[in-house]
């Protein structure tokens, strides 16, 4: 039986999930982001946190201030006549050193696709990506917009440790690692930028709805960017303090 959307689902006794679809779609993502922005601009008493995902928005609330049933009704009202746009979207130009120890899958992935490594890099860096959600680990960015020829299943056996800032491919998605950890994604490079830094005023560099482009750089340029990051300086217009 077909599901009816939007729908409100309880997530325990202090969170609701506003589900807008059962598919991954940019138009749905825009509605999720628009609802989150609406609730940020005009808060509802008792709402404590908003977590955008591919197709839903989790709304965390204090049940001593607002009850789930009444909050759900308010959320459905907010969806009626919701203004959907991309006015809050930001664009990030992410420098990437392709290949090397962190990008250990570049050559093999290129061979799998019948490409040279240079052709794969050109394809990967010529696309514009959308940050659909932040999750799995603090600041980890799930990106849509990967060229179809680069769609590749994850590894059968995950590696136990992949470094922070590794640039990955998993299925139809691209990613940027935020912290070291295990992963079954395939990795083709690294960026000197830090997606997550708890010492920054804004620990997460990216947020859902942002747009990302990748720019190939040399090891020397990456080292310069890394020094700038460590000093809390702006890189390509990106404030990293």
C-alpha positions as CSV (number, residue, x, y, z in Angstrom):
1,X,0.0,0.0,0.0
2,X,1.3,3.4,-1.0
3,X,2.4,5.6,1.9
4,X,0.8,9.0,2.4
5,X,3.0,12.0,2.9
6,X,3.6,14.1,4.8
7,X,3.3,12.1,8.0
8,X,4.4,12.5,11.6
9,X,6.1,9.6,13.4
10,X,7.0,9.5,17.1
11,X,10.6,8.8,17.9
12,X,10.4,7.9,21.5
13,X,8.8,10.4,23.9
14,X,10.7,13.5,23.0
15,X,11.2,13.6,19.2
16,X,9.0,13.6,16.1
17,X,10.0,12.7,12.5
18,X,8.3,14.8,9.8
19,X,8.5,12.4,6.8
20,X,8.0,14.1,3.4
21,X,8.7,11.2,1.1
22,X,10.2,7.7,0.8
23,X,12.6,8.6,-2.0
24,X,15.8,10.7,-2.3
25,X,15.1,13.7,-4.3
26,X,16.5,17.3,-4.4
27,X,13.0,18.9,-4.3
28,X,12.2,16.9,-1.2
29,X,15.5,17.9,0.3
30,X,14.7,21.6,-0.4
31,X,11.4,21.1,1.5
32,X,13.1,19.5,4.5
33,X,15.6,22.4,4.6
34,X,12.9,25.0,4.2
35,X,10.9,23.5,7.1
36,X,14.0,23.5,9.3
37,X,14.7,27.1,8.4
38,X,11.1,28.1,9.1
39,X,11.3,26.5,12.5
40,X,14.6,28.3,13.1
41,X,13.3,31.7,12.1
42,X,10.0,31.3,13.9
43,X,10.6,28.8,16.8
44,X,8.0,26.7,18.5
45,X,8.3,26.7,22.3
46,X,9.8,23.5,23.5
47,X,11.6,22.6,20.3
48,X,15.2,21.9,21.2
49,X,16.9,20.6,18.1
50,X,16.3,20.1,14.4
51,X,18.0,17.3,12.4
52,X,17.5,17.4,8.6
53,X,17.9,14.1,6.7
54,X,17.4,13.1,3.1
55,X,13.6,13.0,3.2
56,X,12.6,13.9,6.8
57,X,13.2,16.4,9.6
58,X,13.6,15.1,13.1
59,X,12.3,17.6,15.7
60,X,13.5,17.1,19.2
61,X,11.4,18.7,21.9
62,X,10.9,19.0,25.6
63,X,7.7,17.1,26.6
64,X,7.3,19.2,29.7
65,X,6.8,22.3,27.5
66,X,5.0,20.9,24.4
67,X,3.2,17.7,23.8
68,X,3.9,15.5,20.8
69,X,0.4,15.5,19.5
70,X,0.0,19.3,19.5
71,X,3.5,19.8,18.1
72,X,2.7,17.4,15.3
73,X,-0.3,19.4,14.4
74,X,1.8,22.6,14.4
75,X,4.4,21.1,12.2
76,X,1.7,20.1,9.6
77,X,0.4,23.6,9.6
78,X,3.9,24.9,9.0
79,X,4.2,22.7,5.9
80,X,1.0,24.3,4.4
81,X,2.1,27.2,2.4
82,X,5.8,26.6,3.2
83,X,8.1,28.9,1.1
84,X,10.7,26.6,-0.5
85,X,13.8,28.2,-2.0
86,X,17.6,27.9,-1.9
87,X,18.3,31.3,-0.4
88,X,20.1,29.9,2.6
89,X,22.3,27.6,0.5
90,X,26.1,28.2,0.6
91,X,28.7,27.1,-1.9
92,X,32.1,25.6,-0.8
93,X,35.1,25.1,-3.0
94,X,36.8,22.1,-1.5
95,X,40.5,21.6,-2.3
96,X,41.4,17.9,-2.8
97,X,44.7,16.0,-3.2
98,X,43.6,13.0,-5.3
99,X,45.3,9.6,-4.8
100,X,48.0,9.0,-2.3
101,X,47.8,7.0,0.9
102,X,44.4,8.3,1.9
103,X,43.0,8.1,-1.7
104,X,44.0,4.5,-1.9
105,X,41.1,3.4,-4.2
106,X,41.7,6.0,-7.0
107,X,43.7,3.8,-9.4
108,X,41.6,0.6,-8.9
109,X,38.3,2.5,-9.2
110,X,39.5,4.2,-12.4
111,X,40.4,0.8,-13.8
112,X,37.0,-0.6,-12.8
113,X,35.3,2.2,-14.8
114,X,37.6,1.9,-17.9
115,X,39.0,5.4,-17.1
116,X,42.4,6.8,-16.4
117,X,43.0,8.3,-13.0
118,X,43.0,11.7,-14.6
119,X,39.7,11.1,-16.3
120,X,38.1,10.0,-13.0
121,X,39.5,13.1,-11.2
122,X,38.1,15.3,-14.0
123,X,34.6,13.7,-13.7
124,X,34.6,13.9,-9.9
125,X,35.7,17.5,-9.7
126,X,33.5,18.8,-12.5
127,X,30.2,18.0,-10.7
128,X,28.4,20.2,-8.2
129,X,27.3,18.3,-5.1
130,X,24.5,18.9,-2.7
131,X,24.9,18.2,1.0
132,X,21.8,16.1,1.7
133,X,22.5,15.5,5.4
134,X,25.1,15.5,8.1
135,X,25.2,12.3,10.1
136,X,26.9,9.0,11.0
137,X,29.7,10.9,12.7
138,X,30.0,14.6,13.8
139,X,30.1,16.7,10.6
140,X,30.1,13.7,8.2
141,X,28.7,15.0,4.9
142,X,26.5,12.9,2.6
143,X,26.6,14.4,-0.9
144,X,24.3,13.9,-3.9
145,X,25.3,14.7,-7.4
146,X,27.9,12.1,-8.1
147,X,28.2,11.4,-11.8
148,X,26.4,8.2,-12.7
149,X,29.5,6.5,-14.1
150,X,31.2,6.8,-10.7
151,X,28.4,5.0,-8.8
152,X,30.1,2.1,-7.1
153,X,29.0,-0.4,-4.4
154,X,30.7,-0.1,-1.0
155,X,33.4,-2.6,-0.1
156,X,32.3,-6.0,1.1
157,X,34.6,-5.8,4.2
158,X,34.9,-2.3,5.7
159,X,38.4,-1.0,6.5
160,X,39.0,-0.4,10.2
161,X,40.3,3.1,10.0
162,X,39.9,5.9,7.4
163,X,41.4,9.3,8.2
164,X,39.5,12.5,8.7
165,X,39.0,14.6,5.5
166,X,39.1,11.6,3.2
167,X,37.0,12.0,0.0
168,X,34.8,9.0,-0.6
169,X,32.4,7.3,-2.9
170,X,29.7,4.8,-1.7
171,X,26.9,3.7,-4.0
172,X,25.3,6.8,-5.6
173,X,26.7,9.1,-3.0
174,X,29.9,11.0,-2.4
175,X,31.2,11.9,1.0
176,X,33.8,13.8,3.1
177,X,35.0,12.2,6.3
178,X,34.9,14.3,9.4
179,X,36.6,12.1,11.9
180,X,38.8,9.0,11.7
181,X,36.9,5.7,11.8
182,X,35.9,2.5,10.0
183,X,34.3,2.7,6.6
184,X,33.3,0.5,3.6
185,X,33.3,3.5,1.2
186,X,36.0,3.8,-1.5
187,X,38.3,6.7,-1.1
188,X,40.0,8.7,-3.8
189,X,41.6,11.7,-2.1
190,X,41.7,14.0,0.9
191,X,41.1,17.6,1.7
192,X,43.2,19.8,4.0
193,X,40.0,21.3,5.3
194,X,38.4,20.1,8.6
195,X,34.7,19.3,8.4
196,X,34.5,19.0,12.2
197,X,36.6,21.0,14.7
198,X,35.1,21.3,18.3
199,X,37.4,24.2,18.9
200,X,35.7,26.4,16.3
201,X,32.9,28.7,17.1
202,X,30.9,26.7,14.5
203,X,32.3,23.1,14.8
204,X,30.6,21.8,11.7
205,X,31.9,23.3,8.4
206,X,29.0,22.1,6.2
207,X,25.2,21.9,6.8
208,X,22.3,20.3,4.9
209,X,21.5,22.3,1.8
210,X,25.0,23.5,1.1
211,X,26.6,23.0,-2.3
212,X,30.1,21.6,-2.8
213,X,32.6,21.6,-5.6
214,X,35.9,19.8,-5.5
215,X,39.1,21.4,-6.8
216,X,42.2,19.3,-7.5
217,X,45.3,20.8,-5.8
218,X,48.9,19.8,-5.3
219,X,50.5,18.6,-2.1
220,X,52.2,22.0,-1.8
221,X,48.9,23.9,-2.0
222,X,47.2,21.5,0.4
223,X,50.0,22.0,2.9
224,X,49.5,25.8,2.6
225,X,45.8,25.4,3.2
226,X,46.5,23.1,6.2
227,X,48.7,25.7,7.7
228,X,45.9,28.3,7.2
229,X,43.4,26.0,8.8
230,X,45.6,25.4,11.8
231,X,46.0,29.2,12.2
232,X,42.2,29.7,11.9
233,X,42.5,31.8,8.8
234,X,40.1,32.1,5.9
235,X,40.6,29.7,3.0
236,X,39.0,30.6,-0.3
237,X,36.5,32.8,1.5
238,X,35.7,30.1,4.1
239,X,36.1,31.3,7.6
240,X,37.6,28.5,9.7
241,X,37.7,30.1,13.2
